């Protein structure tokens, strides 16, 4: 098998996309919170989070999408117990998110790990 074909058989990677619309007056705080979440996820979770991208819609400056990938569902669950995730949860609790849609995916093909 190629690396691309073998990858999901070696691990059970799971990904999530999250699309959010942020209150316009809270975008800067959102960006700070997400930067900490990305850095904490990639640098402090002992390899459980293997990718975390935050993307902005160029036509709607307060609309964002995150793409997160974890080695398995246990790693994703551990992520939700971290201080950097809890800062994101607090931001939501503070009313910074106008709408949110999250979708989980299982990896079929991939690479780069």
HUCOR-V939844 format. One record per run of one state. SS is the DSSP state (2 for helix, 1 for strand, 0 for the rest). FROM is the first residue (numbers start at 1). LEN is the number of residues. If there is no record, write none. Layout:
<<SS	FROM	LEN> <SS	FROM	LEN>>
This chain:
<<0	1	2> <2	3	8> <0	11	3> <1	14	9> <0	23	1> <2	24	21> <0	45	4> <1	49	8> <0	57	6> <1	63	8> <0	71	2> <2	73	7> <0	80	3> <2	83	11> <0	94	3> <1	97	10> <0	107	7>>
